[in-house]
Amino acid sequence: MALVAAIELNSVGKFFESGKEKIEVIKDITLSVDEGRFVCVVGPSGCGKTTLLRLMCGLLQPTSGKVLVNGNPPDPKKNRFGVIFQEDSLLPWKTVLENVKFGLEVTRSKGNADSTAREFIAMVGLRGFEDYYPHQISGGMKKRVAIARAMAVDPEIILMDEPFADLDAQTRQILQKELLSVWSKLNKTVIFITHNVDEAVFLGQDIVVLTKRPASVKALVNVDLEYPRARLSPPFISYREKILRYLQEEITAL
């Protein structure tokens, strides 16, 4: 029996209406993501990457074509999505433990929420910080809490929209390694949007390169490198330069 793709987009298009004007954001995207893959999405600024993410989890409906999650249209009420945005989404009046438990209490039975939350807090390296509030921890630690909260609900798919963009380079690299460590243990499907090509090559098994708006798929690059990846190795640099050339073509195109 053939495997069903975790996410499948068939000739998907999306436009928004502004007065009498129609603004086309996504154009004829066809894409299939197998279960357990780590897929990075890159493209020119403003091309429609976040819109694509929202289509994947059912927060937006396509104007044309079909989006399928495990063979069915996505439904935020039925599918378990773990979503992490660039903006800090922690609840400031709740502790680290309470923030991680929050999603569990909404989506699962409360009986094991405490132990499950503590397990994932430990997994992201925050044991001992359970009783801290968001204003008492660093930006990188807040991102770890967000990752723990998203993973704790046992999501089918993790959707990440430039989650590390506002962090310094050192913290960003540390969190990239920790994210890969958690992903390798849990074997979740991950869609990771980024502007950073180095980040995409370091993380992604596959990299989807989008065109400028309206976004379509310019290239799908399989990164055939073992983890962990050495950023200064010739193969890594070769992949990075390949992606940069694709993006440069879009930036300079008339």
SVG drawing of the C-alpha trace seen along z (x, -y; Angstrom):
<svg xmlns="http://www.w3.org/2000/svg" viewBox="-14 -49 50 51">
<polyline fill="none" stroke="black" stroke-width="0.4" points="0.0,0.0 1.4,-3.4 2.4,-5.8 0.3,-8.9 2.3,-12.1 2.2,-14.1 1.5,-17.2 0.4,-17.5 -0.3,-20.6 -1.8,-20.2 -1.8,-23.2 -2.5,-25.5 -3.1,-29.2 -4.1,-32.0 -5.1,-35.6 -6.5,-38.3 -8.9,-41.0 -8.2,-44.6 -11.1,-46.7 -11.5,-45.9 -8.0,-44.6 -7.0,-41.0 -3.5,-40.4 -2.1,-37.0 0.3,-35.7 0.6,-31.9 0.5,-30.6 0.2,-27.0 2.3,-25.3 2.6,-21.6 4.6,-20.0 4.7,-16.7 6.3,-16.3 6.8,-12.8 6.2,-11.9 9.2,-12.6 11.0,-14.9 12.6,-18.2 11.8,-20.7 13.0,-24.2 11.3,-26.9 13.3,-29.9 12.3,-32.7 12.6,-36.5 11.2,-38.7 7.4,-39.1 7.0,-36.3 4.3,-34.5 6.1,-32.0 3.9,-32.7 0.8,-32.5 2.0,-29.1 2.4,-27.9 -1.1,-29.1 -2.5,-27.2 -0.7,-24.0 -2.4,-24.1 -5.8,-25.2 -5.8,-28.7 -6.3,-29.9 -8.2,-28.2 -6.7,-28.0 -8.3,-30.0 -7.5,-27.2 -6.1,-23.7 -6.0,-21.4 -4.1,-21.1 -4.1,-17.7 -2.7,-16.6 -2.4,-12.9 -4.8,-12.6 -7.5,-15.0 -8.0,-18.8 -6.3,-20.3 -8.4,-21.2 -6.9,-23.0 -9.6,-21.5 -8.8,-17.9 -5.2,-17.8 -2.5,-18.3 -0.2,-21.0 2.7,-22.4 3.1,-26.0 6.0,-28.3 6.2,-31.9 9.0,-34.4 7.1,-36.5 7.2,-35.6 3.9,-33.8 4.5,-32.8 1.9,-33.7 3.7,-36.2 1.6,-35.4 2.4,-31.7 5.6,-30.0 7.8,-27.9 6.0,-24.8 2.6,-26.3 3.3,-27.6 4.3,-24.1 1.3,-22.5 -1.1,-25.0 -1.3,-23.2 -1.5,-19.9 -4.5,-21.0 -6.3,-22.2 -5.6,-19.2 -5.1,-16.2 -6.2,-14.8 -4.9,-16.7 -3.9,-13.6 -0.3,-13.4 0.1,-17.0 2.6,-17.9 4.9,-14.9 4.8,-15.3 5.6,-19.0 8.5,-18.4 9.8,-15.7 9.9,-18.2 11.3,-21.0 14.2,-18.7 14.5,-17.7 15.2,-21.3 17.7,-21.8 15.6,-23.9 15.4,-21.6 15.5,-23.9 13.7,-26.7 10.2,-25.3 9.1,-28.0 10.6,-31.0 8.3,-33.5 9.0,-34.6 10.4,-38.0 13.0,-36.2 14.6,-34.2 16.5,-35.0 15.2,-35.2 16.9,-31.9 15.3,-30.2 11.9,-31.5 12.4,-29.8 13.2,-26.6 10.0,-26.9 8.1,-27.4 9.7,-24.3 8.9,-22.3 5.2,-23.5 4.8,-22.7 6.4,-19.2 4.6,-18.2 1.2,-17.9 2.5,-15.1 1.8,-17.0 1.5,-15.4 3.4,-18.3 5.6,-21.1 5.3,-24.4 8.0,-27.0 7.9,-30.5 11.4,-32.1 11.5,-31.1 15.1,-32.1 15.3,-35.3 15.5,-37.7 18.3,-35.9 22.0,-36.6 24.1,-34.3 25.6,-32.2 22.3,-31.5 20.7,-30.8 23.3,-28.1 22.9,-26.5 19.2,-26.3 19.5,-24.9 21.6,-22.0 19.1,-21.5 16.1,-21.5 17.8,-18.8 18.4,-16.8 14.8,-16.9 13.6,-16.2 15.8,-13.2 14.3,-11.7 10.7,-12.4 10.7,-11.9 8.2,-14.6 7.5,-16.2 8.9,-19.8 8.2,-22.7 10.7,-25.5 10.5,-28.9 13.7,-31.0 15.4,-33.8 18.8,-32.4 20.2,-30.1 23.0,-28.9 20.3,-27.9 18.3,-26.1 21.3,-24.0 22.2,-23.2 18.7,-22.0 16.9,-20.8 16.8,-17.4 14.9,-19.2 14.9,-22.9 12.0,-24.5 13.0,-27.6 10.2,-29.9 10.0,-32.6 9.1,-36.2 5.4,-37.0 3.3,-35.4 5.2,-32.5 5.7,-29.3 8.3,-26.6 11.5,-27.6 13.5,-24.6 13.3,-21.6 16.8,-20.8 17.6,-17.6 20.5,-18.2 22.3,-14.9 24.6,-15.5 24.8,-13.6 24.0,-15.2 25.7,-17.0 26.7,-19.2 30.0,-21.2 29.3,-24.7 32.8,-25.2 32.9,-21.9 33.1,-22.2 29.8,-20.2 27.9,-22.5 29.3,-25.6 28.3,-24.2 24.7,-23.7 24.6,-27.2 25.9,-28.8 23.4,-26.8 20.5,-28.1 21.9,-31.7 22.1,-31.6 18.4,-30.6 17.5,-33.5 19.7,-36.0 18.0,-35.1 14.7,-36.1 16.0,-39.3 17.6,-40.5 14.8,-39.3 12.8,-42.1"/>
</svg>
